[in-house]
Amino acid sequence: MADSIMSKAATMEIPINSNGDTGTLPEDDSLEQDLQQVMVSGPNLNETSIVSGGYGGPAGGIIPTSSIKGSSNLNTSNSTEEISRGVAVEKLDSVKKWGINTYKCTKQMFSERFGRGSRTVDLELEAQIDVLRDTKSKYENILRLATALTSHFQSMVQTQQALGDTFTDLSQKSPELQDEFGYNAETQKLLCKNGEALLSAISFFVSSVNTLVNKTMEDTLLTIKLYENARLEFDAYRSDLEELSLGPRDAAAMVRIEMSQHDYQIHRDKYERLRSDVTIKLKFLEENKVKVMHKQLLLFHNAISAYFAGNQQQLEQTLIQFNVKLKPPGSDKPSWLEEQ
């Protein structure tokens, strides 16, 4: 069967150039070997690829695969360069916008400071912000004093515990004063136990006030800072729009006015949104502050009163009422790993 195919292929007329001219393939050994290789192992796709025409198609349809790979690599390289160029342009545009915004805000800030520019003021909101800042300052003072009280009282409790242990040891080694040392040892141990209960109450008070001051109030003040920055940006773009509106009204100026109007509206929306956020947070902060401090001040008062009145039962009831867990001695000390 292979011989018959060879004989037919030797006399077959097929196009041998791009003009469609036909001719007869020469009957030589090289052609026969090539046909046998195709029949046995198939075409070598690593070298050439038939993309059009098929058998008997134009010779121009055979394209080297290496050319296709080179074109694919070139397209990939061009795509990577375009992406890099796009990122660079985007960064440059971002830096440009940041520079313009910084310039406008700095100009507005100096204008307000030297009395040449106007600023938007919400009198009611500004008064609430001032009250919050003053309240935070006073609560920080309470927190500092309560922390100092905790530290000093803890030292006293530790001293009482050491003194009680010493009395106990001496009561065993001094038979003639055994009763006296024993009474004092029991007294110091009782004071130490009540002191640990009071120390737990004070520590709970300090922890709650610390959360209120350094988390809740601080979060509201962070939103206020964003609001103040938005107010400055809004006034800067408002002043810029007012200056452009007072200038000439030619075509170029109208384009600049339109762009300035667009930027002004964006910063106005941002300013109003943050002003609303600040108003809401101030309201919830005030409600949360009253609720937390009502509970903590009552705990502090009852615990201090019960301790110095020597009412151990009332002190224990106070801890149970406010869900305060009794801390063992030395629990506030950092671990060895934390000290390293």
PALO-839537 format. One record per residue: y, x, z negated of N, C-alpha, C, CB in turn; residue in three letters. Coordinates in steps of 0.05 Angstrom, whole numbers, plus 5000, padded with zeros to 4 digits. Glycine has a CB too. Example, Ala and Ser with C-alpha at 12.3 -4.5 7.8 and 13.67 -1.06 7.14 Angstrom:
2
488652644844491052464844493452644844491152264819ALA 495552574858497952734857500152584843498852824886SER 
This chain:
340
497650175000500050005000502550175000500049814976MET 502450394985504750584984505250705011504250804964ALA 503050765027503350885053504750695072500650965065ASP 504150435070505450235088508350205082504049965085SER 509050215056511950205048513350445059512250185018ILE 512050675058513250925067513850905097511551165061MET 511950805112512250785141514350595149509550705154SER 514650375134516750175140519450295134516349915125LYS 519650425111522250545102523150755121522050655074ALA 521250895135521951115152523351015177519551275160ALA 522850765186524050655210526050435206521950555229THR 526750375180528550145173531350225179528250065144MET 532850045192535750085197537349965175536549955224GLU 538850125160540650035139543350165142539450105111ILE 545350045130548050165132548050435118550249975119PRO 549250625132549350895120552250995116547851095137ILE 554250825123557050895117558650645110558351035141ASN 561150685102562850465093563550275115565250565079SER 563250355141564050175164561849995171564850345188ASN 559550015158557349825165555649925187558449555172GLY 556050175197554350275219551550315209555550535230ASP 549750255226546950275219545750525232545350025226THR 543650605220542150835231539350835220543651095225GLY 537851025230535051045221534851275202533151075245THR 533551225179533251435160531351645171532051325133LEU 531951895168530252105179527552105164531552375177PRO 525452165179522852175167522452465157520652095187GLU 523152525133522752795122521352765095525352955120ASP 520452985085518952995060520752925036517653265056ASP 523352995037525052945014525452645009527753075018SER 525752495031526052205029523552085017526752075056LEU 521252165027518752055017518352114988516452165034GLU 519152364979518852434951520752264934519452724947GLN 523252214944525052054928524051774925527852054942ASP 522951654947521951384945519651364926521151274972LEU 517851564926515651564908516551584879513751794914GLN 518651744874519751764847520851504837521851984845GLN 522251354854523351094847521150904841525150994869VAL 518950904857516750714853515250774828514850724877MET 515051034821513451104798514951084772512351384801VAL 517351204771518851224746521451064745519551514740SER 522250944768524750794768527050974772524950634743GLY 529450864776531851024780532751164755534150854791PRO 534051394758535151544735537851434728535251844741ASN 538051254709540551114702542551304689540150874685LEU 541551544680543451724668545151864689541951944653ASN 544251854715545851984736547351784753544052144754GLU 546151564762547551374778546751094770546851414808THR 548350894779547850614772548650454796549250524746SER 546750274805547350104828548749854817544750024844ILE 551249814824552749594813553349374833555349684802VAL 552849424859553249214879551749284903556349174885SER 551149084919549849134945546849124944550649394956GLY 545549214922542649214920541449394941541448934922GLY 539049354947537749504969538949404995534649464968TYR 539749585011541049515036543949465033539749275048GLY 545149495008548049445004549549685012548549374975GLY 552249675011553949905019553550135000556849815019PRO 553750375011553450614995555550644974553350855013ALA 557950524979560150544959559550404933562650424971GLY 557450234931556750094907555450274886554949874913GLY 554850524892553550704873555750864859551450884887ILE 556050824832558150944816556851124795560050734804ILE 557751364792556651534771557151414743557951814773PRO 555051414726555251314699557251474682552551304685THR 557351734688559251904673562151814677558952194682SER 562651704701565451604706565951354689565851534735SER 563951184686564250944669564651024640561750764672ILE 563151224630563451314602566151424598561251514595LYS 567051584618569751704615571951494615570351894638GLY 571651284630573651064630573550914604573050874654SER 571150874592570950744566572250904544568050684559SER 571751164544573051344524576051344527571951624526ASN 577051334552579851334557581151074546580451364587LEU 579750844551580750594541580850584511579050364552ASN 578650694498578650704469580850874458575950814459THR 581351104471583551284462586251144465583451544478SER 586651004487589150864492589550644471589250744520ASN 587350504465587450284445588250404417584850134443SER 587050634410587650754384590550844383585850994379THR 591550954405594351044406596250804404594851194432GLU 595450584416597150344415597250234386596150124434GLU 594950234373594850144345596550314327591950134334ILE 596250584330597850774314600850744320597051064320SER 601550704345604350664352605350404340604650664383ARG 603650194340604549944328605049964298602549724333GLY 603250114284603550144256606050304250601150294244VAL 606550514266608950684262611550514266608950924280ALA 611550344287613850184292614249984269613550034319VAL 612049874259612349674237613449814212609549554231GLU 612450054206613550194183616450264186611850454178LYS 617150354210619950414216621750174213620250534243LEU 620749944222622349704219622649614190621049474236ASP 620449664175620549594146622549774131617749624133SER 622550034138624450214125627350144133623850504133VAL 627650064158630349984167631349744152630349934198LYS 629649534149630449294134631049364105628249084136LYS 629349534093629849614066632549754062627549794056TRP 633149934082635750074080638149894082635850284102GLY 637949694101640149504104640449334079639649324129ILE 638149244068638249074044639349234020635448974038ASN 638549484017639549643995642549693998638049913995THR 643449744022646349794027647949544019646849874056TYR 647049314028648549064023648549003993647248834038LYS 646349043979646148983951647849183935643248993941CYS 647849433942649449633928652449573932648849913939THR 653149493956655949423962656849183945656349363991LYS 655048983943655648743927655848803898653548523932GLN 654048983888654149053860656749193852651749233853MET 657649383868660149523862662549333865660449763881PHE 662349143884664548953887664748783863664048783912SER 662548693851662648533827663548693803659848413821GLU 662748943802663449113779666449173778661849373779ARG 667549213801670449273803672149033807670949473824PHE 670948793806672548543807673548463835674848573790GLY 672348583856673248513883671448303896673348763900ARG 669148253885667248073897666547843878664748213906GLY 665647623889664847393873661847383869665847123886SER 660947263848658047243843657346953835657247433820ARG 654946873842653946613835653046603806651646533854THR 654046413791653446393763652446113756655946463746VAL 650146113742649145863730649645883700646145813737ASP 651745763690652545813662650445723642655145653657LEU 649145503647647145403628644745593628646245123636GLU 643845673651641545853652642146133641640545883681LEU 644546233647645346493636645446483606648146573647GLU 646346263594646446243565643646243553647945983557ALA 641746103566638946103557637746383558637345903573GLN 638446533579637346803582638446983561638046913610ILE 641046963554642147123533640847053506645247073531ASP 640346803501639046723476636246843475638846413474VAL 634846843497632146953497632147253491630746903525LEU 633947393503634147683498634847743469636247813517ARG 636647593458637347623430634947553411639747453422ASP 633547343418631147263403629047483404630046993413THR 628547583427626547793430627248043413626247873460LYS 629848113413630648343397630148293367633648403401SER 630648053358630247993329627247973323631547723322LYS 625647873341622747853337621548133337621447673358TYR 622648313353621648583353622148713326623048743376GLU 624448643314624948753287622948643266627848683279ASN 622348383268620348263251617648403254620047963256ILE 616948453279614448583286614348873274613948593316LEU 616549013277616649283266616349293236619249423275ARG 617749103222617649093193614849003183619848913182LEU 613748803197611048713189608948923193610348453204ALA 609249083214607349303219607649513197607849433247THR 610149573189610549763167609349653141613549823163ALA 609649393136608449273112605449293112609348983110LEU 604249253135601349273137600449553131600449193166THR 601849753142601150033137601350103108602850213154SER 603550033095603950093067601949953049606750023058HIS 601449693055599649543039596849643042599849243046PHE 596149723065593449833070593050093053592949893099GLN 595150253052594950493035594650423006597550663039SER 595950212997595750122969592850022963597749902962MET 591749872982589049762978587049992977588249573001VAL 587450192994585650422994585850572967586150613018GLN 588350592957588750732932587450572909591750762926THR 587650312909586350142889583350172890587149852892GLN 582250182914579450212916578450482905578550192946GLN 579950692912579250962901579550972871581051182914ALA 581650842860582050832831579850682818584750702825LEU 578950462829576750302818574250462817576350052834GLY 573650612839571250782840571351002818570950912867ASP 573751102814574051312793573651202765576851442794THR 574750962760574350832734571350772730575950572733PHE 570050682750567150632747565550882740566050502773THR 566251092754564851352748565451442720565751562768ASP 567851422710568551502683567351332662571551512680LEU 567051072668565750892649562850972643565850602658SER 561551082663558751172660558551442646557451182687GLN 560651602648560651872637562151892610561752072656LYS 563451682602564951682577564051442560568051672582SER 562051482543560951252528563051142508558551342512PRO 564751312498566751212478568851042491568051452464GLU 569251072518571350912532570050742554573451092545LEU 567550692552566050542573567250272578563150522565GLN 567750122557568849852561571649852574568949702534ASP 573350032564576050042575576050122605577750242559GLU 574550322611574350402640573050182656572750672642PHE 571150042644569749832659571649602665567449732643GLY 573349522646575249302651577249372674576949242625TYR 578249622672580149702693578749732720581349972685ASN 576249822720574849832746574549562758572149972742ALA 573749362742573449092753576048972762572248902731GLU 578249032748580848932756581749052783583049002735THR 581349312786582049442811580349352835581849752809GLN 577849302830576049192851576948912859573149202842LYS 577748752839578648482846581248492862579048312820LEU 583048672853585548702868585048802896587448892853LEU 583148982898582549092924581348872943580449322922CYS 579648702931578548482947580648292956576348332931LYS 582448212938584648032946586548172966586147942921ASN 586948432962588748582980587548593008589148862970GLY 584948613010583748613037584048333050580748683035GLU 583948123034584347853045587247823055583747643024ALA 589147923039591947903047592448083071593747983024LEU 591148313072591548493094590548373120590048763089LEU 588348223119587348073143589347863152584647943137SER 590547723133592547523140595047643153593347363116ALA 595947873142598348003153597748123180599348223134ILE 595348233183594548343209594448123231591848493207SER 593447893223593347663242596147583249591747433229PHE 597947573230600747513235601947713255602347503209PHE 601547973250602648173267601548153296602048453256VAL 598948103298597748083324598847853340594648053322SER 599247623327600347393341603247433350600147143323SER 604847543332607647603339607847803361609247693314VAL 606048003360606048213382605348083409603948433375ASN 603447903409602747763434605147593444600347583430THR 606447463426608747293434611047463445609747133410LEU 611547693432613847863440613248023465614648043417VAL 611048173464610548373485608948263509609048603473ASN 608048013508606647903531608047653541603747833524LYS 608347453524609547193533612447233540609146983512THR 614047343521616847383526617347583548618347463501MET 615747793548616048003569615447893597614148243563GLU 613547713599612947593625615347423635610447423623ASP 616547273616618847113624621247293632619646933600THR 621547513617623747703624623347833651624047913602LEU 620747883658620247993684620947803706617248063686LEU 620447543702621247343722624347333723620047073714THR 625647353700628547353699629647593715629547363670ILE 628347823713629248053728629048013758627648303720LYS 626847893766626547823795628747623803623747703800LEU 629247433786631347233792634147363794631447023769TYR 634747553777637347693779637547863804637747873754GLU 635347983812635348143837635747953861632748303840ASN 634447723860634747523882637547423882632747293878ALA 638847383859641547293858643447493871642447233829ARG 642947753865644647963877644347973907643948233865LEU 641847953917641347943946642647703959638347953952GLU 642447473946643547233957646647263960642946993939PHE 647947363939650847393940651647603961651847473912ASP 649947813964650548023984650547904012648548253982ALA 648447754018648347634045650347404048645447524051TYR 651047274027653047064028655747194035653246904002ARG 656447414021658947554027659047654055659347774007SER 656747764065656647864092657147644112653947994097ASP 655947404107656347184125659247084125654546944118LEU 660447084101663347004099665147194115664146994070GLU 664547454113666147654128665947614158665347934120GLU 663447574167663047534196664347274205660047524202LEU 664347064189665546814197668546834200664846594176SER 669747014186672647054188673547234211673747174162LEU 671547354225672147534247672247394273670047754248GLY 672247544295672447424322669947254328672747644344PRO 670247084349668046904356667046954385668846614352ARG 666847204393665847254420662747234419666647534429ASP 661547284443658647244445657047424426657747294474ALA 657847674425656347864407656747784378657348154412ALA 659147704371659647624343658147374336662747574339ALA 657847184354656346944349653347004344656646744371MET 652347204359649547284354649147404326648647494376VAL 651147574318650947694292651247474270653147904288ARG 652947284275653347064255650746904253655646884263ILE 649446844275647046694274644846844259646046634303GLU 644647104264642647264249643347274219642547554261MET 645847304213646747314185646247044172649647384183SER 646546824186646046554175643046534169646846344195GLN 641346644186638446624182637746784156636946734206HIS 638747034154638147194130639247064105639347474133ASP 641646944107642846814084641046584074645646704091TYR 639946424093638346194085635746294072637646024110GLN 634546514082632146614070632546694041631046854086ILE 634746844036635346944009636246713991637447164010HIS 637446514002638246273986635746133976640046084002ARG 633846093994631345953986629846123964629545914010ASP 629846383968628546553948629946533921628546843957LYS 632646533921634146513897633646253882637146553903TYR 633646033897633245773885630445743874633845553905GLU 628545853888625745843879625445993852623845953900ARG 626546233851626246393826627946263803627146683831LEU 630146143810631746013789630045783777634345903800ARG 628645633794626945423784624645533767625845253808SER 623545763776621345883760622345973733620246123775ASP 624746083731625846173706626345933687628446333710VAL 627445723698627945483682625345373670629345273699THR 623245363686620745253676619545443655618745223699ILE 619645703660618445893641619945893614618346173653LYS 622545863616624145863591623445613574627145863597LEU 622945393588622245143574619545173560622244913593LYS 617545273574614945303563614845523541612845373584PHE 616445733545616645943525617745843499618346173535LEU 619745673500620945563476618845393461623445403482GLU 617445223476615345053463613145223451614244863484GLU 612245433465610145603455611045763431609145793477ASN 613545853431614646013409614745843383617446113416LYS 615645593386615845423362612945373351617245163369VAL 611145313369608345253360607045493346606645163384LYS 607345733359606045973348607346053321606246203368VAL 610046063321611346153297611045963273614246203302MET 610945703279610445513258607845573243610445223269HIS 605745623258603145683247603145953232600945683268LYS 604346153245604246423234606046453209605146633254GLN 608346323208610046343185608746193161612846213191LEU 607445973167606045833145603745993134604945563156LEU 602246123151600146303143601246533126598646423167LEU 603346663135604546883121605446803093606947003137PHE 606846573091607846473065605646413046609646233070HIS 603646263055601446173037599846413027599645973051ASN 599346603045597746833038599247013018596947003062ALA 601747063023603347233004603647102977606147293016ILE 604146832977604446692952601846692936605346402958SER 599646642949597046632935596346902924594846532953ALA 596947112938596147382929597747462904596647592952TYR 600347432905602047522883601847332859604947562892PHE 600847082864600446902842597646952830600646612852ALA 596047122842593447182831591446952836593547242803GLY 592046782855590346552861588446622883592046302869ASN 586146722875584146812895583046582911581846962881GLN 582546362898581446122913583346022934580845902893GLN 585946012928587845922948588146122970590645872935GLN 587946372964588046572985585646553004588146862973LEU 583346502994581046473011581246213027578446472994GLU 582246003015582645753030584645783053583545533012GLN 586645953048588646003069587446133093590946173058THR 585746333088584346473110582546283125582746713099LEU 581146103111579445913124581045713141577645763104ILE 583345623130585045423143586045523170587345353125GLN 586745783171587945893195585946063211590346063189PHE 583346033205581246173220581646473221581046053248ASN 582346583199582746873197580247003186585246943179VAL 579147193201576747323192577447563174575047423216LYS 575947593153576447813134575548073147575047763107LEU 577348263148576748523159575748713138579248643173LYS 573648853144572549053124574449283122569749143132PRO 574349433099576149663096575749873117575749783068PRO 577949973128577850183148577350093176575750373140GLY 577249823181576649723207578949763227576049423206SER 581449803216583749853233583950143242586249763219ASP 582350313229582450593237581250643264581150773216LYS 582350813281581050873307578451013303582951033324PRO 576650963321574051103320574351393327572050963339SER 572151543322572251833329572651873358569651963320TRP 571451703375571751733404574551673413569851543419LEU 575951483401578651413408580651643399579551153395GLU 579951783378581652003369581552243387581052073341GLU 579252273401578952513418580652493443576052543426GLN 
